[in-house]
Amino acid sequence: MNPNELAVILVFVAVLLGLAGYFGWRQVQTLRRLRLQTELPPEDQNYYKHQSWRRLVGCALMILLAALLSGWYLLGFDTQTVALSMRGNSTDTAAACATASDTPRIALAPSFPLFAVPSSARRS
């Protein structure tokens, strides 16, 4: 893996987690303040409460994206997909055919985001 690529991914994941943490904390503070404010009309309280919950869902999605990005690189799917594409681009048809040991990798790499989303949703 290219060190520059790894640095960019680490910065991107750190920024996503930092923003999600900061804005999530702000929305939790907003929800706590809403409980104490009795002078607001009920319609406004409901509006701000639902807005905060929508924003918290956005923060959870940022955390999920950071987890997917880091999982893609930690599990080594980046090197596996590069190796498979190099073999697929070769002119040797015997080398381009997938072997039995490559079949799980070929099936797992594209489905990683599909399985990671429901499994992370179950934990929360």
C-alpha positions in Angstrom: 0.0 0.0 0.0 1.1 3.5 -0.8 2.1 5.4 2.4 0.5 8.6 1.0 -2.7 6.7 0.4 -2.7 5.4 3.9 -2.0 8.8 5.4 -5.0 10.3 3.4 -7.3 7.5 4.6 -6.2 7.9 8.2 -6.8 11.7 8.1 -10.1 11.2 6.4 -11.2 8.6 9.1 -9.9 10.9 11.9 -11.8 13.9 10.5 -15.0 11.8 10.1 -14.8 10.5 13.6 -13.9 13.9 15.0 -16.8 15.7 13.3 -19.2 12.9 14.2 -18.1 13.1 17.9 -18.3 16.9 18.1 -21.7 17.3 16.3 -23.1 14.3 18.2 -22.1 15.8 21.5 -23.6 19.2 20.5 -26.9 17.5 19.6 -27.0 15.6 22.9 -26.5 18.9 24.7 -29.3 20.4 22.6 -31.6 17.6 23.7 -30.7 18.1 27.3 -31.4 21.8 27.1 -34.7 21.2 25.5 -35.9 19.3 28.5 -35.2 22.2 30.8 -36.8 24.9 28.5 -40.4 25.2 29.4 -41.0 28.6 27.7 -40.9 27.1 24.1 -44.2 26.1 22.5 -44.6 22.3 22.1 -44.4 22.6 18.3 -41.0 24.2 18.6 -39.8 21.7 21.1 -40.8 18.8 18.9 -39.2 20.5 15.9 -35.8 20.9 17.7 -36.0 17.4 19.2 -36.6 15.8 15.8 -33.9 17.9 14.2 -31.4 16.8 16.8 -32.3 13.2 16.3 -31.9 13.5 12.5 -28.5 15.1 13.1 -27.6 12.3 15.4 -28.5 9.8 12.7 -26.2 11.7 10.4 -23.4 11.5 13.0 -23.9 7.7 13.2 -23.7 7.5 9.4 -20.3 9.3 9.5 -19.1 6.8 12.1 -20.3 4.0 9.9 -18.5 5.4 6.9 -15.3 5.8 8.9 -15.6 2.1 10.1 -16.2 0.9 6.5 -13.1 2.8 5.2 -10.9 1.6 8.0 -12.2 -2.0 7.7 -11.6 -2.0 4.0 -7.9 -1.3 4.6 -7.5 -3.2 7.8 -8.9 -6.4 6.3 -6.6 -6.0 3.3 -9.3 -5.7 0.6 -7.3 -2.9 -1.1 -4.3 -5.1 -1.9 -6.5 -8.1 -2.8 -8.5 -6.0 -5.3 -5.3 -4.6 -6.9 -3.9 -8.1 -7.2 -7.1 -9.4 -8.8 -7.3 -6.5 -11.2 -3.7 -6.9 -12.2 -4.3 -10.6 -12.9 -7.5 -9.7 -14.8 -5.6 -7.3 -17.0 -2.9 -9.7 -17.9 -2.8 -11.2 -21.4 -2.2 -14.7 -20.0 -5.6 -16.3 -19.9 -4.5 -19.1 -17.6 -3.2 -16.6 -15.1 -6.3 -14.5 -15.4 -8.7 -17.4 -14.4 -9.7 -17.3 -10.8 -8.4 -20.2 -8.7 -10.3 -22.0 -6.0 -8.4 -20.0 -3.3 -9.4 -16.7 -4.9 -13.1 -17.4 -5.0 -13.8 -16.4 -1.4 -11.9 -13.1 -1.9 -13.7 -12.3 -5.1 -17.1 -12.9 -3.4 -16.3 -11.2 -0.2 -14.7 -7.9 -1.3 -17.7 -6.3 -3.1 -20.1 -7.5 -0.4 -18.0 -6.1 2.5 -20.1 -2.9 2.7 -23.4 -4.8 2.4 -22.5 -7.0 5.4 -20.9 -4.3 7.5 -23.9 -2.0 7.5 -26.4 -4.5 9.0 -23.9 -5.9 11.4 -23.0 -2.5 12.8 -26.7 -1.5 13.0 -27.3 -4.6 15.2 -24.7 -3.5 17.8 -26.2 -0.1 18.5 
